[in-house]
Amino acid sequence: MRKAAGVIPARFESSRFPGKPLALILGKPMLQWVYEAARKAASLERVIVATDDVRIFERARSFGAEAVMTSAGHASGTDRVAEAAAGLDLPIVVNIQGDEPLLEPEMIDGLVAALQDESVVMASLMARAGREEVLDRNVVKVVTDLKGFALYFSRFPIPFGNEDRFFRHVGIYGYRRDFLLELSRMPPTALEKAEKLEQLRVLENGHRIKMVPCGGATLSVDTPGDIIKVESILKNR
């Protein structure tokens, strides 16, 4: 199996939750929860925190993480991951969101397994969605073709009238390293801007995203109130 590098993009500034990566969850920074889960993935040879903030850099180093400083001018986490990946010699890179403290190592391993196929340049995760999630515009939905490649992502309920095929997108991505670097050079596209979903840039440019089913969705931390929900889940694990 081709091994991979995991990169966790982490920035301090956030309109809804400044300093989010360093927010404490049961006494540990959220970034540490994500890093420790990623380190358990059998497919990752390295796990790197990529940040533009010295506070995050120093805190990551304090709990033993490999960390790199990146440009403050990146428009997205993907661009930050691409900068970190440019200096790596591993063929597969996984973009691990720093606000996913409930991340399971098997999710990462599933993406890396999908990318062993030379024809797959990018992969992501999906999980069954309940009706409330389908109607929630903050939950991104995805529909796939018969081979499991994404046809479209939307904040609206898709596909129409078929509850058996409602899947939510889980925003962790795996890439072939060369494709990630190519993606970071592509300009934003019309559908990407309309839906505010960066992955649509891939589809609009004629590339495919392999969707890997996972057992359940994680809970992304977007606001301070989400910390309480995550702590409750972690206590019951």
Long-range contacts (C-beta under 8 A, 24 or more apart in sequence): 1-43, 1-112, 1-113, 1-116, 2-90, 2-91, 2-92, 2-112, 2-115, 2-116, 3-43, 3-44, 3-45, 3-90, 3-92, 3-112, 4-43, 4-44, 4-45, 4-90, 4-91, 4-92, 4-93, 4-94, 4-108, 4-112, 4-115, 4-174, 5-44, 5-45, 5-46, 5-47, 5-48, 5-85, 5-88, 5-90, 5-92, 5-93, 5-94, 6-38, 6-41, 6-44, 6-46, 6-47, 6-48, 6-93, 6-94, 6-96, 6-108, 7-47, 7-48, 7-49, 7-50, 7-80, 7-81, 7-84, 7-85, 7-93, 7-94, 7-95, 7-96, 8-34, 8-35, 8-38, 8-47, 8-48, 8-49, 8-50, 8-96, 8-97, 8-98, 9-50, 9-51, 9-77, 9-78, 9-80, 9-81, 9-84, 9-95, 9-97, 9-98, 10-49, 10-50, 10-51, 10-53, 10-56, 10-60, 10-98, 11-51, 11-52, 11-53, 11-56, 11-77, 11-80, 12-51, 12-52, 12-53, 12-55, 12-56, 13-53, 16-222, 16-223, 17-221, 17-222, 17-223, 17-224, 19-55, 20-98, 20-99, 20-221, 21-51, 21-56, 21-98, 21-99, 22-55, 22-56, 22-59, 23-221, 23-224, 23-227, 24-227, 25-101, 25-227, 25-230, 25-231, 25-234, 26-231, 26-234, 26-235, 29-59, 29-63, 30-98, 30-99, 30-101, 30-221, 30-227, 31-56, 31-59, 31-60, 31-65, 31-98, 32-63, 32-65, 33-101, 33-103, 34-96, 34-97, 34-98, 34-99, 34-100, 34-101, 34-103, 35-60, 35-63, 35-65, 37-101, 37-103, 37-104, 37-105, 38-96, 38-103, 38-105, 38-108, 40-105, 41-105, 41-106, 41-108, 41-109, 41-112, 42-105, 42-109, 43-108, 43-109, 43-112, 43-113, 44-94, 44-108, 44-112, 45-90, 46-88, 46-90, 47-96, 48-84, 49-98, 50-80, 50-81, 50-83, 50-84, 51-80, 52-80, 76-198, 78-173, 78-180, 78-183, 78-184, 78-198, 79-184, 81-180, 82-180, 82-181, 82-183, 82-184, 83-184, 85-177, 85-180, 85-181, 86-181, 88-177, 90-177, 91-176, 91-177, 92-174, 92-175, 92-176, 92-177, 93-174, 93-175, 93-177, 93-180, 94-172, 94-173, 94-174, 94-175, 95-172, 95-173, 95-174, 95-175, 95-180, 96-172, 97-171, 97-172, 97-220, 99-220, 99-221, 99-222, 100-171, 100-172, 100-218, 100-219, 100-220, 100-221, 101-219, 101-221, 101-230, 101-234, 102-218, 102-219, 102-230, 102-233, 102-234, 103-172, 103-218, 104-214, 104-215, 104-218, 106-214, 106-215, 107-170, 107-172, 107-214, 107-218, 108-172, 108-174, 110-212, 110-214, 111-172, 111-173, 111-174, 111-212, 112-174, 113-212, 114-174, 114-210, 114-212, 115-174, 115-175, 115-176, 115-210, 117-210, 120-176, 120-208, 120-210, 121-175, 121-176, 121-179, 121-207, 121-208, 122-173, 122-174, 122-175, 122-176, 122-179, 122-183, 122-202, 122-207, 122-208, 122-209, 122-210, 123-173, 123-174, 123-175, 123-209, 123-210, 123-211, 123-212, 124-150, 124-169, 124-170, 124-171, 124-172, 124-173, 124-174, 124-199, 124-209, 124-210, 124-211, 124-212, 125-169, 125-170, 125-171, 125-172, 125-211, 125-212, 125-213, 125-214, 126-167, 126-168, 126-169, 126-170, 126-211, 126-212, 126-213, 126-214, 127-167, 127-168, 127-170, 127-213, 127-214, 127-215, 127-216, 127-217, 128-166, 128-167, 128-168, 128-216, 129-166, 129-167, 129-168, 129-217, 130-166, 131-163, 131-166, 133-166, 133-168, 133-217, 134-163, 134-166, 134-168, 138-222, 139-168, 140-168, 140-169, 140-171, 140-197, 141-166, 141-167, 141-168, 141-169, 142-167, 142-168, 142-169, 142-211, 143-167, 144-211, 148-210, 148-211, 148-212, 149-208, 149-209, 149-210, 149-211, 150-199, 150-203, 150-208, 150-209, 150-210, 150-211, 151-203, 152-200, 152-203, 153-195, 153-197, 153-199, 153-200, 153-203, 154-195, 154-197, 155-195, 155-196, 155-197, 167-211, 167-213, 168-217, 169-199, 170-214, 170-217, 170-218, 171-220, 173-199, 179-207
